Amino acid sequence: MAELTSQAQARVVRKQRVFAWVQDYGVYAAVLALLLFNVLFTPHFLDAANFRTQLVQVTPIVIVSLGMALVIGTQGIDLSVGSVMALAAALVVMYLGYGWLPAVIVAVVGGAVVGAVGGALVAYVGVQPIVATLALLVGVRGLANVLVPQLVEFRNPDLIALGSSSVAGIPVIVLIAAALTVIVLFVVRRTTFGRQVVAIGGNRSASELSGLPVKRVLLTVYVISGLLAALAGVLATARLQASDPTSLGLFIELSAITAVVVGGTPLTGGRIRVLSTVMGALLMQLLSATLIKHNLPQSWTQMVQAVIILAAVYATRERR
């Protein structure tokens, strides 16, 4: 009887180790497998122009996902990020007459203000994150459409350069995303604020009893998410050389949540995996590009993404 119990425990331990490996390294293995498949079966995949295109297209998702990872790390969610991108696109073109830099600052500050409103509702009013940010998703998108009701093209050379120029062959917007990744990674791993975010996500009640500034940290996290979403909106607008609040950022909140979950950050909070979040965004971008290049409809991408999300959530649940 004792031997059977020991064998059952050993099977459970092995199962937990498998799920832990999938959660920690599964996204890296998936990206490598997808890269290998494309190298073997996708024509011109190794062309520099193709890599540049893929990186440029995934940049807004990466930037938004960094803020989303912080929010999810606190057991929260931010559904307003796509609307914040649209608001930033509207503000930057409205204030472009004052110069590209003041316009960018106004747009980013506008995103931070939206994040502050969402954070205040969650931290101080006690509204559930999904409800607070859902209301902002609808309201902020409407505000952006009121400010700029239709597509507006611009010809400001400095703003266009922000979205199209390169340094040593690497697009500036990709370098910005990489720099932001390093900053967020440092904040999560090396700062008191990062440890507070993880602690609050792990056990909010215990964090309050231990004297952590829970409400202030939650407010700050949502402000950062709004700020990063606004910056992503500015960069996307600069790349497109046009402001289109009607369509910019639509459903990007779903892409960001997918990247975070696939990267191994649990929806239950208490853990933030920054680099894996970036790899999750790259995985979704590569998957979409691969299916398109092989003449498969977009609906296939959505179905495969759904399977990947379910697998990631299941691995997290089994590990816990």
TADAHU-V423413 format. One record per pair of residues at least 12 apart in sequence whose ideal C-beta (glycine too) atoms are under 7 Angstrom apart, sorted by the first residue. I is the first residue (numbers start at 1). J is the second residue. If there is no record, write none. Layout:
<<I & J> <I & J>>
//
This chain:
<<16 & 319> <19 & 315> <19 & 318> <19 & 319> <20 & 319> <22 & 315> <23 & 264> <23 & 315> <23 & 316> <23 & 319> <24 & 264> <27 & 262> <27 & 263> <27 & 264> <27 & 276> <27 & 279> <27 & 280> <27 & 283> <28 & 279> <30 & 283> <31 & 279> <31 & 282> <31 & 283> <31 & 286> <34 & 283> <34 & 286> <34 & 287> <34 & 290> <38 & 290> <42 & 290> <42 & 293> <52 & 171> <54 & 285> <54 & 286> <54 & 289> <55 & 171> <55 & 174> <56 & 171> <56 & 173> <56 & 174> <56 & 239> <57 & 285> <58 & 281> <58 & 282> <58 & 285> <59 & 173> <59 & 174> <59 & 177> <59 & 235> <60 & 232> <60 & 235> <60 & 236> <60 & 252> <61 & 252> <61 & 255> <61 & 256> <61 & 259> <61 & 281> <62 & 177> <62 & 278> <62 & 281> <63 & 177> <63 & 180> <63 & 228> <63 & 231> <63 & 232> <64 & 81> <64 & 228> <64 & 229> <64 & 232> <64 & 252> <64 & 256> <65 & 256> <65 & 259> <65 & 260> <65 & 277> <65 & 281> <66 & 180> <66 & 181> <66 & 184> <66 & 228> <66 & 274> <66 & 277> <67 & 81> <67 & 224> <67 & 225> <67 & 228> <67 & 229> <68 & 81> <68 & 225> <68 & 256> <68 & 257> <68 & 260> <69 & 260> <69 & 265> <69 & 272> <69 & 274> <69 & 277> <70 & 197> <70 & 221> <70 & 224> <70 & 225> <70 & 272> <71 & 221> <71 & 222> <71 & 225> <72 & 260> <72 & 265> <72 & 267> <72 & 269> <73 & 197> <73 & 198> <73 & 201> <73 & 265> <73 & 269> <73 & 271> <73 & 272> <74 & 197> <74 & 200> <74 & 201> <74 & 218> <74 & 221> <74 & 269> <75 & 201> <75 & 268> <75 & 269> <76 & 122> <76 & 129> <77 & 129> <77 & 130> <77 & 133> <78 & 118> <78 & 133> <78 & 222> <78 & 225> <79 & 130> <79 & 133> <79 & 134> <79 & 137> <79 & 253> <80 & 114> <80 & 118> <80 & 133> <80 & 136> <80 & 137> <80 & 140> <81 & 225> <81 & 229> <81 & 252> <81 & 253> <81 & 256> <82 & 137> <82 & 249> <82 & 250> <82 & 251> <82 & 252> <82 & 253> <83 & 136> <83 & 137> <83 & 140> <83 & 141> <83 & 144> <83 & 249> <84 & 111> <84 & 114> <84 & 140> <84 & 226> <84 & 229> <84 & 230> <84 & 233> <85 & 229> <85 & 232> <85 & 233> <85 & 236> <85 & 248> <85 & 249> <85 & 252> <86 & 141> <86 & 144> <86 & 233> <86 & 245> <86 & 248> <86 & 249> <87 & 110> <87 & 111> <87 & 114> <87 & 140> <87 & 143> <87 & 144> <88 & 107> <88 & 110> <88 & 111> <88 & 230> <88 & 233> <88 & 234> <89 & 233> <89 & 237> <89 & 243> <89 & 244> <89 & 245> <89 & 248> <90 & 144> <90 & 147> <90 & 148> <90 & 243> <90 & 245> <91 & 106> <91 & 107> <91 & 110> <92 & 104> <92 & 107> <92 & 234> <92 & 237> <92 & 243> <93 & 148> <93 & 152> <93 & 154> <93 & 243> <94 & 147> <94 & 148> <96 & 154> <96 & 156> <96 & 159> <100 & 156> <100 & 158> <100 & 159> <104 & 234> <107 & 230> <107 & 233> <107 & 234> <108 & 227> <108 & 230> <108 & 231> <108 & 234> <110 & 230> <111 & 226> <111 & 227> <111 & 229> <111 & 230> <112 & 223> <112 & 226> <112 & 227> <112 & 230> <114 & 136> <114 & 140> <114 & 226> <115 & 222> <115 & 223> <115 & 224> <115 & 225> <115 & 226> <115 & 227> <116 & 219> <116 & 222> <116 & 223> <117 & 136> <118 & 132> <118 & 133> <118 & 136> <118 & 222> <119 & 218> <119 & 219> <119 & 221> <119 & 222> <119 & 223> <120 & 219> <122 & 218> <122 & 222> <123 & 215> <123 & 218> <123 & 219> <124 & 215> <144 & 245> <145 & 245> <145 & 246> <148 & 243> <148 & 245> <151 & 242> <151 & 244> <152 & 242> <152 & 243> <153 & 241> <153 & 242> <154 & 241> <154 & 242> <159 & 238> <160 & 238> <160 & 241> <162 & 235> <162 & 238> <163 & 235> <163 & 238> <163 & 239> <164 & 239> <173 & 235> <173 & 239> <176 & 235> <180 & 228> <181 & 274> <181 & 278> <184 & 274> <185 & 274> <185 & 275> <188 & 272> <188 & 274> <193 & 217> <196 & 212> <196 & 217> <197 & 217> <197 & 221> <197 & 272> <198 & 270> <198 & 271> <198 & 272> <199 & 212> <200 & 212> <200 & 214> <200 & 217> <201 & 269> <201 & 270> <202 & 269> <202 & 270> <233 & 248> <233 & 249> <236 & 248> <255 & 284> <258 & 280> <258 & 284> <258 & 305> <258 & 309> <259 & 277> <259 & 280> <259 & 281> <259 & 284> <260 & 277> <260 & 280> <261 & 309> <261 & 312> <261 & 313> <262 & 280> <262 & 283> <262 & 308> <262 & 309> <262 & 312> <263 & 276> <263 & 277> <263 & 279> <263 & 280> <264 & 276> <265 & 277> <266 & 316> <284 & 305> <287 & 301> <287 & 304> <288 & 301>>
//
